[in-house]
Amino acid sequence: MIKARKNISDHIYDIIKNDIIEGNLNFGSKIIEIDYSNKLNVSRTPLREAIKKLEIEGIIERLPNGRLKIMHMTVKRIEEMFKIRMALEDILLDAIASSGKAQTDIEENLSLTNLQLHAENWDASRRLFSEYNDLLYKSSGLEFTIKVLKNYDFIISKLRKNSLKNPERMKEAYSEHLEIFKNIKGKNLSEAKRINKIHLINAKNSILTSFNDPIKLDKTK
């Protein structure tokens, strides 16, 4: 019974995260437990377990009055997330350079991305961008660094959804991924880190200039 409830809770957790990524829930959106319970036809207990997990990850925030909402997004938070990501990805690149693990999957991903970009298959290209990060993380062999990065990756994926609608930014991001990987493969770690920082700065700037009404950004904080 406990395991079954846990599976339901995990399923609800995935549904809520998907609703956030797909734009059914936006930054600052309220979460009303009874509405979600009715919508998903589930009891309040597994729903609360899923919400608690999202609270721990910082994705859902509980207000002083007990009400729940998706985390509020500000320029300051975006800046901070990218600073954290830059620091953690330096650790990641150090580990990848030391591991010497096979990188065939990453090469294949970059080759497929190139084909999809040339064919102007933008949705497929976006999926391959996400896969690239997963493959990079996997090749590092790290555990805790990846857990933290994946939590930020989810939030950044939500933010990035609009910025990657720009074909020119997608092509630029692909070129950056390619150069980072070439330097990792060529054991030029300092250059890989330098290009990765440029890549993350470009990603951040693209996000900051791509907001529209559906994603509310508080530029005053």
C-alpha positions in Angstrom: 0.0 0.0 0.0 2.8 2.4 0.9 4.7 1.6 -2.3 1.5 2.1 -4.4 0.8 5.4 -2.8 4.4 6.4 -3.4 4.0 5.6 -7.1 0.9 7.7 -7.3 2.7 10.6 -5.6 5.6 10.3 -8.0 3.2 10.3 -10.9 1.5 13.5 -9.6 4.9 15.1 -9.1 5.8 14.4 -12.8 2.4 15.7 -13.9 2.8 19.0 -12.0 6.4 19.5 -13.4 5.1 18.8 -16.9 2.4 21.3 -16.4 5.0 23.9 -15.5 7.3 23.1 -18.5 4.3 23.1 -20.9 3.0 26.4 -19.6 -0.2 25.2 -18.0 1.3 26.6 -14.8 3.6 29.6 -14.9 5.9 31.3 -12.4 3.7 32.7 -9.6 0.7 30.5 -10.5 -1.4 29.4 -7.5 -1.7 25.7 -6.7 -5.1 24.9 -5.2 -5.0 21.4 -3.7 -8.7 20.6 -4.1 -8.6 21.6 -7.8 -5.7 19.4 -8.5 -7.1 16.6 -6.5 -10.3 16.8 -8.6 -8.5 17.3 -11.9 -6.3 14.2 -11.4 -8.9 12.2 -9.5 -6.6 11.4 -6.6 -6.8 11.7 -2.9 -5.2 14.7 -1.1 -2.5 12.5 0.6 -0.4 11.5 -2.4 -1.0 15.0 -3.9 0.4 16.6 -0.7 3.4 14.2 -0.8 4.1 15.4 -4.4 3.7 19.0 -3.4 6.0 18.6 -0.4 8.8 17.2 -2.7 8.4 20.2 -5.0 8.5 22.5 -2.0 11.8 20.9 -0.9 13.2 21.5 -4.4 12.1 25.2 -4.2 9.7 24.8 -7.2 6.6 25.4 -5.1 6.5 28.0 -2.4 4.2 28.1 0.6 3.0 31.6 1.6 2.6 32.7 5.2 -1.2 32.2 4.9 -0.6 28.5 3.8 -1.4 29.0 0.2 0.8 27.5 -2.5 2.2 28.9 -5.7 4.8 28.1 -8.3 8.1 29.9 -7.4 8.2 33.5 -8.3 10.8 34.4 -10.9 12.9 37.5 -10.9 16.0 38.8 -12.7 18.0 38.4 -9.5 17.0 34.8 -9.2 18.0 34.1 -12.8 21.4 35.8 -12.3 22.0 33.7 -9.2 21.0 30.4 -10.8 23.4 31.0 -13.7 26.2 31.9 -11.3 25.6 28.6 -9.4 25.4 26.7 -12.7 28.7 28.2 -13.9 30.5 27.1 -10.7 29.0 23.6 -10.8 29.7 23.0 -14.4 33.4 23.8 -13.8 33.3 20.9 -11.4 31.4 18.8 -14.0 34.0 19.5 -16.7 36.9 18.7 -14.4 35.2 15.3 -13.7 34.6 14.6 -17.4 38.2 15.4 -18.3 39.4 13.1 -15.6 37.0 10.2 -16.3 38.1 9.5 -19.8 34.8 7.8 -20.4 33.6 7.0 -23.9 32.0 10.0 -25.6 30.4 8.3 -28.6 26.8 9.2 -27.4 27.6 12.9 -27.2 29.2 12.9 -30.7 26.1 11.2 -32.0 23.8 13.7 -30.3 25.7 16.7 -31.7 25.6 15.1 -35.2 21.9 14.5 -35.0 21.4 18.1 -33.7 23.2 19.5 -36.7 21.0 17.5 -39.0 17.8 18.6 -37.3 18.9 22.3 -37.3 19.7 22.1 -41.0 16.3 20.5 -41.6 14.7 23.3 -39.4 13.1 20.6 -37.2 13.1 22.9 -34.2 11.2 20.7 -31.7 13.5 17.8 -32.4 16.5 20.1 -31.9 15.2 21.3 -28.6 14.8 17.7 -27.4 18.4 17.0 -28.5 19.7 20.0 -26.5 18.2 18.6 -23.3 19.6 15.1 -24.1 23.0 16.7 -24.6 23.0 18.0 -21.1 21.9 14.5 -19.7 24.7 12.8 -21.7 27.3 15.3 -20.4 26.2 14.8 -16.8 26.2 11.0 -17.2 29.8 11.0 -18.6 31.0 12.9 -15.5 30.2 10.1 -13.1 29.3 12.6 -10.4 26.3 12.2 -8.1 25.5 15.2 -5.9 26.7 17.8 -8.4 24.3 16.3 -11.0 21.4 16.3 -8.5 21.8 20.0 -7.9 22.3 20.8 -11.6 19.2 18.8 -12.6 17.1 20.8 -10.2 18.3 24.0 -11.7 18.0 22.5 -15.2 14.3 22.0 -14.7 13.8 25.7 -13.8 16.1 26.8 -16.6 14.3 24.6 -19.1 11.1 26.4 -18.2 12.8 29.7 -18.7 14.6 28.6 -21.9 11.4 27.4 -23.6 10.8 30.9 -25.1 14.4 31.8 -25.8 14.9 28.6 -27.9 12.1 29.6 -30.2 14.7 31.8 -31.8 16.4 29.7 -34.6 19.5 31.9 -34.5 19.9 31.3 -30.8 19.5 27.5 -31.3 22.2 27.5 -34.0 24.5 29.6 -31.8 23.9 27.2 -28.8 24.7 24.2 -31.0 28.0 25.8 -32.1 28.9 26.5 -28.4 28.1 22.8 -27.5 30.2 21.6 -30.3 33.2 23.8 -29.3 32.9 22.8 -25.7 32.9 19.1 -26.6 35.8 19.4 -29.1 37.9 21.0 -26.4 36.9 18.3 -23.8 37.8 15.6 -26.3 41.1 17.4 -27.1 41.9 17.6 -23.4 42.0 21.4 -23.5 40.0 21.8 -20.3 40.7 25.5 -19.7 39.3 26.4 -23.2 36.3 24.1 -22.7 35.5 26.0 -19.4 36.0 29.4 -21.1 33.6 28.6 -23.9 31.1 27.0 -21.5 31.0 30.2 -19.5 30.4 32.2 -22.7 27.6 29.6 -23.5 26.0 30.1 -20.2 26.2 33.9 -20.3 24.6 33.8 -23.8 21.9 31.5 -22.5 21.2 33.8 -19.6 21.0 36.9 -21.8 18.8 35.1 -24.3 16.4 34.2 -21.5 16.3 37.7 -20.0 15.4 39.2 -23.4 12.8 36.6 -24.4 10.1 37.1 -21.8 6.5 37.8 -22.7 3.2 38.0 -20.8 2.7 34.3 -20.2 5.9 34.2 -18.1 5.8 37.0 -15.6 9.2 38.4 -14.7 9.6 40.9 -11.9 12.4 43.2 -13.2 12.4 45.3 -10.1 14.1 42.7 -7.8 
